[in-house]
Amino acid sequence: MENLEVVRAAIMAELEKEVTRFLAKVAQEKPGGLQLERAAREVGLRCGAQVLEKGLALYGKGNQGRSLPCQCPEPGMKFVRYDRVRITSVTGEIEVVSAYYHCSVCGQSRWPVLEQFGSVGGLSEGARRMAAEAGGLIGGFEQSGEVLYRFSGLRLSDNTIRRVTEQVGQGLREQEKKAVAQAWETHEPVRAAKAVECLHVAVDGTTVCTEKGAWREVKSGVIYETKAVPGEEPQAVRPSYVSTFDPAREFGHEVWLQAARRGASQAKRIVTLGDGSVWIWNLYAENFPFNRVEVLDYFHASEHLAELARACWGEATKQAQRWHAQHAKTLLKKNGAARVRQVMKELTVTDPKARAVIDATISYFEHNLTRMNYYEYRKQGYHIGSGLAEAACKHVVGARFKQSGMTNWTIPGAEAVLRVRVAIKNGTFERQCDALASQRFQKAA
């Protein structure tokens, strides 16, 4: 391990050189404000790289003896030499000296200093997280690289950003699956730090075009509380998201766990919103068997009435518009759904196509009648629309996966990027990455 004073003196000498060159260039060229800022940032990054590189030298060279254990019982990984390894960090490229161990039987290799520093695949932990965040947030990996460079000075290829984002996302997926399995199998309630009176849960689905032009469904859920706003609909507070290509049952378990983290096990009411799809009600029944209030999305119910009106009186006719407007308002009144159902039953339309639409709408209302008490729901301060779930399909999924030209996603790749994006949206990305890094460190130790 290098002497602390020697390292400090070396760092200060390099910093002095960098600052002297910078000031001389500024005095000679007198660049504009933007150019001055960018030049200063470059100096800062180079100085940071020097500090990081010299500081890392204080870790030592990672010599752990003549051999290290590996998956082979014998002979294990043997010390080969000391390697100079270049790593891309948040400050740019740095050089690290580490002992190199290698097993000639299984081919496994280790560089202990890189493991201690958290470097994977030539990137520091900080650089990996920045790359993954850019890949998860910004549409198109090439665009991610450009924005990452402009914001941080870290230049990575679009392939590197894709690879790192998918690696991190796969780790996040495995982490969440393990948490779900443990909580679900033990049936131990996850207790939130803050008790909530009422929790809202809404789910919906959208599609993403994957490789070979196949469209695959992504299910999205949003869990949130509400806050009363005088004279307005209750405001959604602290939404958190779940999105995945997984089947409905696995998706439902993740929604359950996310809701449990938000206080579902302590809540007096869990308001579950859906558009009428059977899989959604089945999901709620399995995962929220107690204190559940099922609410059919009001706007879907209203659209069914609009479709009926168009079938009976014609597209965009005033009579159709008046009928729809009147009965959409009736839905919001006390016993409104039952009153509208009775009106539909009394329609004397004889056209076969219109009659079929009327019968289908009556059946839809009868099947969901207990989920359409909108008058009571609004009195209780519940939301009556699943708009936040539909919005999640757009800003969590669509904004990243459905832009122009994005038609060749593999399911594992898209799922991994989706996991990163959801973690960022939920504000848990750093904490979850900390846990993954800790697992890697413990495995390497």
SULZI-V379688 format. One record per residue. N is the residue number from 1. RES is the residue in three letters. PHI is phi in radians with two decimals (NA if undefined). Layout:
# SULZI-V379688
N:RES:PHI + N:RES:PHI
This chain:
# SULZI-V379688
1:MET:NA + 2:GLU:-1.26 + 3:ASN:-1.14 + 4:LEU:-1.05 + 5:GLU:-1.19 + 6:VAL:-1.14 + 7:VAL:-1.12 + 8:ARG:-1.06 + 9:ALA:-1.11 + 10:ALA:-1.14 + 11:ILE:-1.12 + 12:MET:-1.10 + 13:ALA:-1.13 + 14:GLU:-1.17 + 15:LEU:-1.11 + 16:GLU:-1.10 + 17:LYS:-1.09 + 18:GLU:-1.08 + 19:VAL:-1.16 + 20:THR:-1.10 + 21:ARG:-1.08 + 22:PHE:-1.09 + 23:LEU:-1.15 + 24:ALA:-1.13 + 25:LYS:-1.16 + 26:VAL:-1.13 + 27:ALA:-1.11 + 28:GLN:-1.41 + 29:GLU:-1.67 + 30:LYS:0.78 + 31:PRO:-1.20 + 32:GLY:-1.19 + 33:GLY:-1.01 + 34:LEU:-1.12 + 35:GLN:-1.10 + 36:LEU:-1.12 + 37:GLU:-1.04 + 38:ARG:-1.15 + 39:ALA:-1.13 + 40:ALA:-1.14 + 41:ARG:-1.12 + 42:GLU:-1.06 + 43:VAL:-1.09 + 44:GLY:-1.04 + 45:LEU:-1.14 + 46:ARG:-1.13 + 47:CYS:-1.13 + 48:GLY:-1.06 + 49:ALA:-1.10 + 50:GLN:-1.10 + 51:VAL:-1.10 + 52:LEU:-1.13 + 53:GLU:-1.10 + 54:LYS:-1.20 + 55:GLY:-1.12 + 56:LEU:-1.17 + 57:ALA:-1.09 + 58:LEU:-1.22 + 59:TYR:-1.21 + 60:GLY:1.62 + 61:LYS:-1.81 + 62:GLY:1.31 + 63:ASN:-1.30 + 64:GLN:-1.99 + 65:GLY:1.78 + 66:ARG:-1.31 + 67:SER:-2.67 + 68:LEU:-2.26 + 69:PRO:-1.22 + 70:CYS:-2.49 + 71:GLN:-1.24 + 72:CYS:-1.49 + 73:PRO:-1.11 + 74:GLU:-2.55 + 75:PRO:-1.58 + 76:GLY:1.51 + 77:MET:-1.43 + 78:LYS:-1.73 + 79:PHE:-1.14 + 80:VAL:-1.88 + 81:ARG:-3.00 + 82:TYR:-1.71 + 83:ASP:-1.85 + 84:ARG:-1.68 + 85:VAL:-2.03 + 86:ARG:-1.65 + 87:ILE:-2.17 + 88:THR:-1.58 + 89:SER:-1.96 + 90:VAL:-1.18 + 91:THR:-1.74 + 92:GLY:2.01 + 93:GLU:-1.35 + 94:ILE:-2.29 + 95:GLU:-1.98 + 96:VAL:-2.15 + 97:VAL:-1.79 + 98:SER:-2.45 + 99:ALA:-1.07 + 100:TYR:-2.07 + 101:TYR:-2.02 + 102:HIS:-2.58 + 103:CYS:-1.83 + 104:SER:-1.31 + 105:VAL:-1.53 + 106:CYS:-1.66 + 107:GLY:1.44 + 108:GLN:-1.27 + 109:SER:-2.29 + 110:ARG:-2.52 + 111:TRP:-2.17 + 112:PRO:-0.96 + 113:VAL:-1.15 + 114:LEU:-1.12 + 115:GLU:-1.14 + 116:GLN:-1.14 + 117:PHE:-1.36 + 118:GLY:1.54 + 119:SER:-1.41 + 120:VAL:-2.35 + 121:GLY:1.07 + 122:GLY:1.43 + 123:LEU:-2.10 + 124:SER:-1.24 + 125:GLU:-1.04 + 126:GLY:-1.12 + 127:ALA:-1.16 + 128:ARG:-1.07 + 129:ARG:-1.16 + 130:MET:-1.11 + 131:ALA:-1.12 + 132:ALA:-1.16 + 133:GLU:-1.09 + 134:ALA:-1.10 + 135:GLY:-1.15 + 136:GLY:-1.44 + 137:LEU:-1.63 + 138:ILE:-1.85 + 139:GLY:-1.13 + 140:GLY:1.45 + 141:PHE:-1.17 + 142:GLU:-1.12 + 143:GLN:-1.13 + 144:SER:-1.02 + 145:GLY:-1.12 + 146:GLU:-1.14 + 147:VAL:-1.19 + 148:LEU:-1.03 + 149:TYR:-1.16 + 150:ARG:-1.10 + 151:PHE:-1.43 + 152:SER:-2.20 + 153:GLY:1.44 + 154:LEU:-1.53 + 155:ARG:-1.82 + 156:LEU:-2.29 + 157:SER:-1.26 + 158:ASP:-1.12 + 159:ASN:-1.16 + 160:THR:-1.14 + 161:ILE:-1.12 + 162:ARG:-1.06 + 163:ARG:-1.05 + 164:VAL:-1.18 + 165:THR:-1.05 + 166:GLU:-1.20 + 167:GLN:-1.12 + 168:VAL:-1.12 + 169:GLY:-1.09 + 170:GLN:-1.11 + 171:GLY:-1.11 + 172:LEU:-1.13 + 173:ARG:-1.09 + 174:GLU:-1.09 + 175:GLN:-1.06 + 176:GLU:-1.21 + 177:LYS:-1.08 + 178:LYS:-1.14 + 179:ALA:-1.13 + 180:VAL:-1.11 + 181:ALA:-1.05 + 182:GLN:-1.14 + 183:ALA:-1.20 + 184:TRP:-1.24 + 185:GLU:-1.27 + 186:THR:-1.51 + 187:HIS:0.98 + 188:GLU:-1.47 + 189:PRO:-1.14 + 190:VAL:-1.50 + 191:ARG:-1.73 + 192:ALA:-1.37 + 193:ALA:-1.17 + 194:LYS:-2.05 + 195:ALA:-1.30 + 196:VAL:-2.15 + 197:GLU:-1.31 + 198:CYS:-2.50 + 199:LEU:-2.18 + 200:HIS:-1.80 + 201:VAL:-2.32 + 202:ALA:-2.35 + 203:VAL:-2.31 + 204:ASP:-2.80 + 205:GLY:-2.39 + 206:THR:-2.48 + 207:THR:-2.11 + 208:VAL:-2.23 + 209:CYS:-1.41 + 210:THR:-1.83 + 211:GLU:-0.97 + 212:LYS:1.12 + 213:GLY:1.32 + 214:ALA:-1.39 + 215:TRP:-1.62 + 216:ARG:-2.11 + 217:GLU:-1.42 + 218:VAL:-1.94 + 219:LYS:-1.65 + 220:SER:-2.27 + 221:GLY:-2.28 + 222:VAL:-2.31 + 223:ILE:-2.09 + 224:TYR:-2.77 + 225:GLU:-1.79 + 226:THR:-2.24 + 227:LYS:-2.24 + 228:ALA:-1.17 + 229:VAL:-2.22 + 230:PRO:-0.93 + 231:GLY:1.36 + 232:GLU:-2.35 + 233:GLU:-1.15 + 234:PRO:-0.97 + 235:GLN:-1.63 + 236:ALA:-1.21 + 237:VAL:-2.19 + 238:ARG:0.87 + 239:PRO:-1.19 + 240:SER:-2.24 + 241:TYR:-2.18 + 242:VAL:-2.37 + 243:SER:-2.51 + 244:THR:-2.87 + 245:PHE:-1.47 + 246:ASP:-1.10 + 247:PRO:-1.06 + 248:ALA:-1.00 + 249:ARG:-1.17 + 250:GLU:-1.15 + 251:PHE:-1.03 + 252:GLY:-1.06 + 253:HIS:-1.16 + 254:GLU:-1.24 + 255:VAL:-1.08 + 256:TRP:-1.03 + 257:LEU:-1.13 + 258:GLN:-1.12 + 259:ALA:-1.17 + 260:ALA:-1.09 + 261:ARG:-1.12 + 262:ARG:-1.62 + 263:GLY:1.87 + 264:ALA:-1.07 + 265:SER:-1.22 + 266:GLN:-1.81 + 267:ALA:-1.22 + 268:LYS:-1.34 + 269:ARG:-2.43 + 270:ILE:-2.10 + 271:VAL:-1.53 + 272:THR:-1.91 + 273:LEU:-1.95 + 274:GLY:-2.72 + 275:ASP:-1.62 + 276:GLY:1.86 + 277:SER:-1.13 + 278:VAL:-1.07 + 279:TRP:-1.08 + 280:ILE:-1.23 + 281:TRP:-1.14 + 282:ASN:-1.11 + 283:LEU:-1.06 + 284:TYR:-1.15 + 285:ALA:-1.10 + 286:GLU:-1.29 + 287:ASN:-1.67 + 288:PHE:-2.30 + 289:PRO:-1.27 + 290:PHE:-2.07 + 291:ASN:0.99 + 292:ARG:-1.64 + 293:VAL:-2.03 + 294:GLU:-1.59 + 295:VAL:-2.21 + 296:LEU:-1.33 + 297:ASP:-0.90 + 298:TYR:-1.03 + 299:PHE:-1.26 + 300:HIS:-1.21 + 301:ALA:-1.08 + 302:SER:-1.09 + 303:GLU:-1.16 + 304:HIS:-1.08 + 305:LEU:-1.18 + 306:ALA:-1.12 + 307:GLU:-1.12 + 308:LEU:-1.10 + 309:ALA:-1.07 + 310:ARG:-1.13 + 311:ALA:-1.16 + 312:CYS:-1.46 + 313:TRP:-2.15 + 314:GLY:1.75 + 315:GLU:-1.15 + 316:ALA:1.08 + 317:THR:-1.42 + 318:LYS:-1.12 + 319:GLN:-1.13 + 320:ALA:-1.13 + 321:GLN:-1.16 + 322:ARG:-1.14 + 323:TRP:-1.07 + 324:HIS:-1.12 + 325:ALA:-1.04 + 326:GLN:-1.10 + 327:HIS:-1.47 + 328:ALA:-1.16 + 329:LYS:-1.22 + 330:THR:-1.05 + 331:LEU:-0.95 + 332:LEU:-1.45 + 333:LYS:-1.59 + 334:LYS:-1.07 + 335:ASN:0.98 + 336:GLY:-1.07 + 337:ALA:-1.13 + 338:ALA:-1.13 + 339:ARG:-1.15 + 340:VAL:-1.18 + 341:ARG:-1.05 + 342:GLN:-1.14 + 343:VAL:-1.06 + 344:MET:-1.13 + 345:LYS:-1.13 + 346:GLU:-1.57 + 347:LEU:-1.13 + 348:THR:-1.85 + 349:VAL:-1.11 + 350:THR:-1.92 + 351:ASP:-1.03 + 352:PRO:-1.02 + 353:LYS:-1.16 + 354:ALA:-1.15 + 355:ARG:-1.07 + 356:ALA:-1.13 + 357:VAL:-1.17 + 358:ILE:-1.06 + 359:ASP:-1.08 + 360:ALA:-1.15 + 361:THR:-1.24 + 362:ILE:-1.06 + 363:SER:-1.09 + 364:TYR:-1.07 + 365:PHE:-1.16 + 366:GLU:-1.13 + 367:HIS:-1.18 + 368:ASN:-1.97 + 369:LEU:-0.98 + 370:THR:-1.26 + 371:ARG:-1.78 + 372:MET:-2.12 + 373:ASN:-1.45 + 374:TYR:-1.08 + 375:TYR:-1.04 + 376:GLU:-1.21 + 377:TYR:-1.03 + 378:ARG:-1.20 + 379:LYS:-1.08 + 380:GLN:-1.42 + 381:GLY:1.47 + 382:TYR:-1.47 + 383:HIS:-1.29 + 384:ILE:-2.04 + 385:GLY:-2.27 + 386:SER:-1.67 + 387:GLY:-1.04 + 388:LEU:-1.18 + 389:ALA:-1.21 + 390:GLU:-1.12 + 391:ALA:-1.13 + 392:ALA:-1.10 + 393:CYS:-1.05 + 394:LYS:-1.50 + 395:HIS:-1.56 + 396:VAL:-1.51 + 397:VAL:-1.74 + 398:GLY:-1.04 + 399:ALA:-1.13 + 400:ARG:-1.86 + 401:PHE:-1.99 + 402:LYS:-2.17 + 403:GLN:-1.40 + 404:SER:-0.97 + 405:GLY:1.53 + 406:MET:-1.54 + 407:THR:-2.24 + 408:ASN:-2.16 + 409:TRP:-1.17 + 410:THR:-1.46 + 411:ILE:-1.08 + 412:PRO:-1.07 + 413:GLY:-1.15 + 414:ALA:-1.13 + 415:GLU:-1.07 + 416:ALA:-1.14 + 417:VAL:-1.11 + 418:LEU:-1.08 + 419:ARG:-1.11 + 420:VAL:-1.10 + 421:ARG:-1.08 + 422:VAL:-1.14 + 423:ALA:-1.08 + 424:ILE:-1.16 + 425:LYS:-1.05 + 426:ASN:-1.44 + 427:GLY:1.27 + 428:THR:-1.98 + 429:PHE:-1.02 + 430:GLU:-1.12 + 431:ARG:-1.10 + 432:GLN:-1.18 + 433:CYS:-1.19 + 434:ASP:-1.03 + 435:ALA:-1.14 + 436:LEU:-1.12 + 437:ALA:-1.12 + 438:SER:-1.12 + 439:GLN:-1.11 + 440:ARG:-1.12 + 441:PHE:-1.13 + 442:GLN:-1.16 + 443:LYS:-1.18 + 444:ALA:-1.35 + 445:ALA:-1.21
